[in-house]
Amino acid sequence: MSTRMPVVFVSHGAPDALLKAPQAVACWRDIGRDIPRPQAILAISAHWEARQATASLSGAPETIHDFSGFPPQLHAMQYPAPGAPALAERAVALLTAAGLSAELHPSRGLDHGAWVPLSAMVPQADVPVTQLSLVRNAGPAAHVALGQALVPLREAGVLIIASGSITHNFGWLNWQVANDPTPVPQAKEFADWVATRAAAQDVAALLDYRSTPQGSASHPTEEHFLPFFVALGAANGDRPTRYQPPFTYGGLAMDAYVWRDPAAAD
């Protein structure tokens, strides 16, 4: 019997992570090497929100440089992976069957939340990939439900990669330093709280994260944490492994999580 593909969540950091966060990049590279090679990738990024869950039909997704003020070499980077329109259609069908509103987009490419970590995880850009949006104005519970509807994709060799941030308060950032060995205490407190609750599989507590001392401060807006909840739903009870590259700019926790099917262990 085949085992389910893992589910991955990465904190993608600032757009210049590929240039200034070598330990995070090494972590993403290690994750890519450690997991089975997928037949296709479904990427969920904090940088695409739509009125309903939307998957891209693009056969050759554009590398979207959705940022400004960063070095020219970052703007020159490309991630020329083939698209996965059949996967987009399957994802929308699963969401619709679960009673969730979903639609297809004819041409949407890959934003930096997707292509930046994928550049390290699958550097050959030779695995078909499509991107699925978050749902605008929907909270954590709705995104857990979205992830739960996508679980059958794991049985079909699809790697679900959710990309956001465990902490995302720009007021905590020191743009003069990239890898900061002394993170903002509030950011570390919240990142450790998430790790504890995730290890305990305490979904109820995670859904109520804004009631914790640093929850709202860690996420003045929710979009960068919502991909974590998609991954949590798609994990379907699998236990996570936490990866802890150093914080970037003092306030961005770069934690990554991988949920693996226990049956896949040797």
Secondary structure as GFF3:
##gff-version 3
##sequence-region A 1 266
A	DSSP	beta_strand	7	11	.	.	.	ID=ss1
A	DSSP	alpha_helix	17	20	.	.	.	ID=ss2
A	DSSP	alpha_helix	22	34	.	.	.	ID=ss3
A	DSSP	beta_strand	40	50	.	.	.	ID=ss4
A	DSSP	beta_strand	53	56	.	.	.	ID=ss5
A	DSSP	alpha_helix	72	76	.	.	.	ID=ss6
A	DSSP	alpha_helix	85	97	.	.	.	ID=ss7
A	DSSP	beta_strand	102	105	.	.	.	ID=ss8
A	DSSP	alpha_helix	112	121	.	.	.	ID=ss9
A	DSSP	beta_strand	129	135	.	.	.	ID=ss10
A	DSSP	alpha_helix	140	149	.	.	.	ID=ss11
A	DSSP	alpha_helix	151	155	.	.	.	ID=ss12
A	DSSP	beta_strand	158	164	.	.	.	ID=ss13
A	DSSP	three_ten_helix	170	172	.	.	.	ID=ss14
A	DSSP	alpha_helix	185	199	.	.	.	ID=ss15
A	DSSP	alpha_helix	203	207	.	.	.	ID=ss16
A	DSSP	three_ten_helix	209	211	.	.	.	ID=ss17
A	DSSP	alpha_helix	215	218	.	.	.	ID=ss18
A	DSSP	alpha_helix	226	235	.	.	.	ID=ss19
A	DSSP	beta_strand	240	243	.	.	.	ID=ss20
A	DSSP	beta_strand	256	259	.	.	.	ID=ss21
A	DSSP	three_ten_helix	262	264	.	.	.	ID=ss22
###
